[in-house]
Amino acid sequence: MKYDALQILGVALLILGGQGAIRQLVDHSNAGLLRWLPGGFAVSITAYLVAVVIGAVVAGWAHSKAKAVGRKS
């Protein structure tokens, strides 16, 4: 169950980061959830991309661990 929650968290970060990065690339003035973050375009796009990477790593790690303890698929 712990690994399922981590997979959900990882996929949520992946989706939110990817969606935010795409929105930011299409419209530089629309920072979305990170509009409060100082630093402009470079800082917000970096934060979104970091969220994508962290989400992918966490989801992949949790999936591997869940399979290792015997959960199918």
C-alpha positions in Angstrom: 0.0 0.0 0.0 2.9 2.3 0.8 4.3 1.9 -2.7 0.9 2.6 -4.3 0.7 5.9 -2.5 4.3 6.8 -3.7 3.4 5.8 -7.2 0.3 8.1 -7.1 2.4 11.0 -5.7 5.1 10.4 -8.3 2.6 10.4 -11.2 0.8 13.5 -9.8 4.2 15.4 -9.8 4.9 14.1 -13.2 1.6 15.3 -14.6 1.6 18.7 -12.8 5.2 19.4 -13.8 4.7 18.4 -17.4 1.4 20.3 -17.8 3.0 23.4 -16.2 6.1 23.2 -18.3 4.1 22.9 -21.5 1.9 25.8 -20.6 4.9 27.9 -19.7 6.6 27.1 -23.0 3.4 28.0 -25.0 2.7 31.2 -23.1 5.7 32.6 -21.2 3.6 35.0 -19.1 1.3 32.2 -17.8 3.3 30.6 -14.9 0.3 28.6 -13.5 0.8 27.2 -10.0 4.2 28.8 -9.7 3.2 32.4 -10.4 4.1 33.3 -6.8 7.7 32.2 -7.4 10.1 35.1 -8.0 12.6 34.9 -10.8 10.5 34.8 -13.9 10.4 32.3 -16.7 13.8 30.6 -16.1 13.1 29.8 -12.5 9.5 28.6 -13.0 10.3 26.4 -16.0 13.2 24.9 -14.0 10.9 24.2 -11.1 8.4 22.5 -13.4 11.1 20.4 -15.0 12.5 19.4 -11.6 9.0 18.3 -10.6 8.8 16.1 -13.8 12.1 14.4 -13.0 11.4 13.9 -9.3 7.9 12.5 -10.2 9.3 10.1 -12.8 12.0 8.9 -10.4 9.6 8.4 -7.5 7.0 6.6 -9.6 9.5 4.3 -11.2 11.2 3.5 -7.9 7.9 2.7 -6.2 6.8 0.6 -9.1 10.0 -1.4 -9.0 9.8 -1.9 -5.2 6.1 -3.0 -5.4 7.0 -5.6 -8.0 9.9 -6.8 -5.9 7.7 -7.5 -2.9 5.4 -9.6 -5.0 2.7 -7.4 -6.4 1.8 -8.4 -10.0 1.9 -6.0 -12.9 
